Amino acid sequence: MPDKQVFEYAFIRFVPRVEREEFLNVGVILFCKRMKYLQVKYHVDSKRLCALGEDIDLDQLATYLQSWEWISQGNKEGGFIATLDLPSRFRWLTATRSTIIQSSKVHPGMTDDPQAVLERLFENYVL
């Protein structure tokens, strides 16, 4: 069993009206530099999201989240940012922004199985 390594994670938040600062967690970003791991996992729950407002464009939201996933994977569909190294992509995804898709502050932890941690965070804080 490999030694536990430091990982970092943040929640992906949907903020329909930035000025009101209301949000709903829609995903998780998890990064472990030593294990060369960077993944985004998200879920668009239309019923929960529309409770924040009737004028939410779910297709636009899904498109934004898909681009975050492409960036995390290094997929060329993610544009220039997706060509950067793993740490740079993680820092870009978790940078402070005032748009409808934001990330929480970054939190650290220790793990020997980043995929299991991602799944646990996703189930506990997104679903």
N, C-alpha and C positions, 0 to 999 in steps of 0.2 A: 504494500500500500504506500503510495507516495506521501511525502510530507505535506502538511497543510500549507497552503499558500495564501497570501493576502489577495483579497478581491475587493472590488468596489462596485457599488450599484446605486441606481437612482430610479425613481418612478417616473414614468411618462404620464403627464397630466394633460387632460383636455380642459382648456379654460375658455369657455364660449364668449364671455364678456370680460376681457382683461381688466377693465376698470372696476369690476365688482369683486375680483379675486376669488371667485368660486371656481372649484375645479373638481374633476373626477379622475381617479387613477384609471388609465386605460392600458398601461403596459409597464414593463420593467426593462432596464438596460443593465447588464452585468458584464464586468470586465475583470479579467485576471491576467496580468501581464506575463507572469512566469509560465503560465499554462497556455499562453497565446490564445486566449478565449475572449471573444466579444460577441454577445448575442442580445438581440432585442426580441421580446415576446409581447404581443399586444392582443387585445380583444375589443371589438366595437360592439357594445351592447346598446342597440338602438333605443330600447325602452328606457333604460337608465339615463342615457345621454339626452334624449328628448325631454326628460323631466326637467332639465336645466333650461329649456327654451324650445319653442316650437319651430324656430327658423334655423335649426342646425342642419348644415349640409353634410350628411353622413358620408357621401361619396368623396367630398373634398377631404374630410378627416381621414378616410381610409387611404386616400392617395398620399397624404402627408406621412402617415404611419408606415406605409409601404416604402417610402423613400428613406425613412429612418432605418428600416430593416435592411435595405440594400446597402446603405452606408456601413452598417455594422458588419455586413458580410463581405464588404469590399467589392460588391457587384458594380460593374461599370454603369449600370442604370442609375446608380446613386450619384453620378457626376464626379466632379473633381475631388470632393471631400472623400469619396469612397476609395480613391487611389492613395490616400495617406496611410501611414502606419497605424497599427491598432491603437496605441495610446493617443495619437492625434485625433483619430476618429471618435474615440470615447470622449475626449475633452470637448470636441466640437458638439457632439450630441448632448452633453451635459452643461454646455455653456448657458449662462443666464440669458434669457430672451423674453420679450414681451409680446408673444404671439399666442395663437389659440392652442399650440402644442408647446409645452414647456417640460422641463425635467425638475425633479425635486433636488434638494441638496444631495451631494454624493455622500454615501455612507460606506465604511469599511467593514471587513470581516475576514475570517480565516476559513478555508475549506480545502478539501482534497477532491471535491466533486462539484464544480461550478454549475453544471447542468441541473443537478438536484437542488441546489440553492435557488437557481432561477425559477424552477418549477414551484418550489415552496413559496417564494416571495410572490409569484404570480397568483397562486391559488389563495394566499392569505390576504393580499392587498389589492388585487385587481378584480378577481371574480366575485 
